[in-house]
Amino acid sequence: MIWSQEYECMSRHRLRELQLKRLRQTLHRVEQNVPMYRDRFKEAGITADDIRSLDDLKHLPFTVKQDMRDNYPFGLLAVPMSEVSRIHASSGTTGKMTVVGYTKNDISTWAELMARTFSCAGVTNSDIVQVAYGYGLFTGGLGAHYGAERTGATVVPISGGNTKRQLQIMKDFGTTVLACTPSYALYMAETAAEIGLDLHELPLRAGLFGAEPWSENMRKEIEAKLGIMAIDIYGLSEIIGPGVASECPEQNGLHVFEDHFIVEIIDPATGEVLPPGQKGELVFTSLTKEAFPIVRYRTRDISILYEEPCLCGRTHVRIHRIMGRTDDMLIIRGVNVFPSQIESVLLEIGDIEPHYQLVVDRHDNLDDLEIWIEVSEKLFSDEVSGLEDLEHKIKEAIHSTLGISARIKLVEPKTIPRSEGKAKRVIDRREIYPS
Ligand code: DLL
């Protein structure tokens, strides 16, 4: 089922015309209203008027995550606050989060894009959609909520967590579609098995999974254990939230909603645009956003672009499922975490040597973070209670700053292997990216 035949199946020629028109509008909007873009364009010796073809896009400077931090919280908004009807922010830090804003129209556009996403899984007004993405500043919950509502489906806004209750509701309400992170879907399946609930007997038939990396093997496992079709959905707060790209029933790459976003793949080392078929970093430009337009945003996500037509009839290009990142960002239980954030929390606490290692693993389908930290010789030879206090203090600090729980393991000086080059801060045993 295609939600918006008119736009999703548009001829490539008409689509390009529409993109160019919307791109020029967006560039004028940022040039007039956002000082950072105005300055950047000036530095690059370019004005919005100079962009006469889609090919000219490559002359514009990139936008990066640091730009959000530098303009925290509202410096990149292109409308006055009186026109902003919603704020979201990326998870991870309480300090300088990535803050994004939406006008009423933006919220409506987003709902429309998410309705397309749900339609990719065949969702109609006969469906009952359980939204188990987190509600709140994270874009997953409310993004899925508005989109599912737009399709006419019945929405169960349960948010994440409380797994047994999720399963009870799934059974009692007759949920047909589940929206959550892929690892949480597997965790639900496992909990169902533990309590003797056979998911194959329930009406559940499809799931929309994203917000973290997963693999083809994980898809197979989810589909088998839950007895459903599992659709990969992709997005990021900076671009709109979920609703940037979605798989169709062909399950062979994610269609980028190109009437609202231009996608490019670049060489992360040189910034040069790569042709379709080559692996590189995804870069997006928004075409219709009012409050928070964004030009050439470097996602750090690695993928490949496919231009071949898709059997489903949609004409929008597809991207390969996310294959990795160009930076060290980890996604732990749906929370985006940079090792540097953990480091700064650790260094604010005394008695710690600047040697630590993050060990990330997945047990029973739940991400598990263990932080190994070297403590001073003195503390280590002190009585045990000193170590326990410190462990507790670190655990609390990590939880309150980053919103994730971690197991803390304090070790003697010189326990963590030293490296001659870059320190190896992260050991990720989850094997989540496809090889
Ligand atoms: O995770 C938005 C979202 C919510 C997408 C619900 C899908 C479903 P952020 O918190 O800003 O936004 O995190 C964005 O998550 O740059 C990717 O690294 C990763 N990511 C999102 N979707 C996928 C996916 C939301 N399908 C970051 N596969 C992105 C792999 C994904 N990684």
Boltz pocket constraint, residues with backbone or C-beta under 6 A from the ligand:
constraints:
  - pocket:
      binder: B
      contacts: [[A, 90], [A, 91], [A, 133], [A, 139], [A, 140], [A, 209], [A, 210], [A, 211], [A, 212], [A, 213], [A, 214], [A, 232], [A, 233], [A, 234], [A, 235], [A, 236], [A, 237], [A, 238], [A, 241], [A, 242], [A, 243], [A, 299], [A, 301], [A, 321], [A, 322], [A, 331], [A, 334], [A, 336]]
      max_distance: 6.0
